[in-house]
């Protein structure tokens, strides 16, 4: 049975709902990277939460977070971790929500260890894996917004405007370069 129906009804009654995207990081040292995701979501007015939960140091907390995410109203989880970056996979194993992984450069391997740990998932436990670092974190937020825009026309329009703004910036830089 669906446990989120009561949550949705309460949201309608209150006129506002809680976060729809959860940003999870394995350590507070990951915040400088994951802030990129939070900033992009905020720019679009997408409610989100940021938490620290380690796949290795607090595995029960991570499982609980993912296992209760849908009933708390989350639609998507973005998980960032470095080194043996198993966080996104652990979260994906405990939820049916889409999980987007962000590998973080936290070792002498330049983030490749985190990339491989995040992207190499067994069949049936998918993690949509982004690039390493800040660009990956921003792209995770963009992907989350695109998923949410599937049933939110206003958000879709905001994303289209964002793309037009990026194109205009490229055109302006090209014009300056060729003067």
C-alpha positions in Angstrom: 0.0 0.0 0.0 1.0 3.6 -0.5 2.3 5.4 2.6 2.8 8.8 1.0 -0.9 9.6 0.4 -1.5 11.0 3.9 1.7 13.1 3.5 0.3 14.5 0.2 -3.0 15.3 1.8 -1.4 17.2 4.6 0.7 19.2 2.2 -2.4 20.3 0.3 -4.1 21.3 3.6 -1.1 23.3 4.8 -0.5 24.8 1.4 3.1 23.8 1.4 5.1 20.6 1.4 8.5 19.7 2.7 11.6 18.9 0.6 11.3 16.9 -2.6 15.0 16.3 -3.1 17.4 14.9 -0.5 21.1 15.8 -0.8 23.1 13.3 1.2 26.9 13.5 1.7 29.2 11.1 3.4 31.1 13.7 5.3 31.0 17.5 6.0 34.1 17.8 3.9 31.9 17.1 0.9 29.8 20.2 1.4 31.8 22.5 -0.8 31.1 20.2 -3.7 27.5 19.3 -2.9 26.6 23.0 -2.3 26.6 23.3 -6.1 23.5 21.0 -6.2 21.8 22.8 -3.4 22.4 26.2 -5.0 21.0 25.1 -8.3 17.9 23.6 -6.7 17.4 26.7 -4.7 17.7 28.9 -7.8 14.7 27.0 -9.2 12.7 27.1 -6.0 13.0 23.3 -5.5 12.7 22.4 -1.8 15.5 20.2 -0.6 17.3 19.0 2.5 21.0 18.4 3.1 22.2 15.7 5.5 25.4 13.9 6.4 25.2 10.1 6.5 28.0 7.7 5.9 27.6 4.3 4.2 30.5 3.0 6.3 30.3 4.9 9.6 26.5 5.2 9.9 25.1 2.4 7.7 21.9 2.0 9.7 21.2 5.7 9.5 21.8 5.7 5.8 19.4 2.7 5.3 16.8 4.4 7.5 17.1 7.7 5.6 16.6 6.0 2.2 13.9 3.6 3.5 11.7 6.5 4.8 12.5 9.0 2.1 9.4 8.4 0.0 7.0 8.6 2.9 8.6 11.8 4.0 7.8 13.3 0.6 11.1 13.1 -1.2 11.1 12.3 -4.9 14.8 12.0 -5.6 18.0 11.5 -3.7 21.3 13.0 -4.7 24.3 11.3 -3.0 27.8 12.6 -3.0 30.8 10.7 -1.5 34.5 10.2 -2.1 37.0 7.4 -2.0 35.2 4.1 -1.5 32.0 5.9 -2.4 29.3 3.3 -1.6 26.8 5.9 -0.3 24.7 6.2 -3.4 24.5 2.4 -3.8 23.5 1.9 -0.2 20.8 4.4 -0.5 19.6 2.9 -3.8 19.4 -0.5 -2.2 16.9 0.8 0.4 14.6 3.0 -1.7 12.6 2.8 -5.0 13.3 6.5 -5.6 15.8 7.6 -8.2 19.3 8.0 -6.8 21.8 10.3 -8.5 25.4 9.7 -7.5 28.1 12.3 -7.4 31.7 11.0 -7.1 33.9 13.4 -5.1 37.7 13.8 -5.4 38.9 12.9 -1.9 42.0 10.8 -2.4 45.2 10.6 -4.4 43.3 8.9 -7.2 41.6 12.2 -8.3 38.1 10.9 -7.8 38.4 7.9 -10.1 38.0 5.6 -7.1 34.8 7.3 -6.2 33.6 7.3 -9.8 34.1 3.6 -10.2 32.5 2.9 -6.7 29.5 4.9 -7.7 28.9 3.8 -11.3 29.6 0.0 -11.0 26.3 -1.1 -9.5 24.8 -4.6 -9.7 21.8 -5.2 -12.0 18.6 -4.0 -10.4 20.1 -1.4 -8.1 20.6 1.6 -10.4 22.5 4.8 -9.6 22.5 7.6 -12.2 26.1 8.6 -11.9 27.3 12.1 -12.7 30.9 13.4 -13.3 33.4 13.9 -10.6 33.2 17.0 -8.4 31.3 20.3 -8.6 30.2 19.9 -12.2 28.8 16.5 -11.3 27.0 18.0 -8.4 25.4 20.7 -10.5 24.5 18.2 -13.2 22.9 16.0 -10.5 20.7 18.9 -9.5 19.8 19.6 -13.2 18.9 16.0 -13.7 16.8 16.0 -10.5 15.0 19.1 -11.8 14.4 17.6 -15.2 12.8 14.5 -13.5 10.6 16.7 -11.4 9.7 18.8 -14.4 8.0 15.7 -16.1 4.9 16.6 -14.2 5.5 20.3 -13.4 5.2 22.6 -16.5 6.4 25.7 -14.6 9.6 23.9 -13.6 10.0 22.7 -17.2 9.7 26.3 -18.4 12.3 27.5 -15.8 14.7 24.8 -17.0 14.2 25.9 -20.6 14.9 29.5 -19.6 18.1 28.3 -17.8 19.2 26.6 -21.1 18.5 29.8 -23.1 20.5 31.8 -20.6 23.4 29.4 -20.9 23.2 29.7 -24.7 23.1 33.5 -24.5 26.3 33.5 -22.3 28.1 31.4 -24.9 27.0 33.8 -27.6 28.2 36.8 -25.6 31.6 35.3 -24.9 31.9 34.4 -28.6 31.1 37.9 -29.6 33.7 39.4 -27.2 36.3 36.9 -28.4 35.7 37.8 -32.1 35.8 41.6 -31.7 
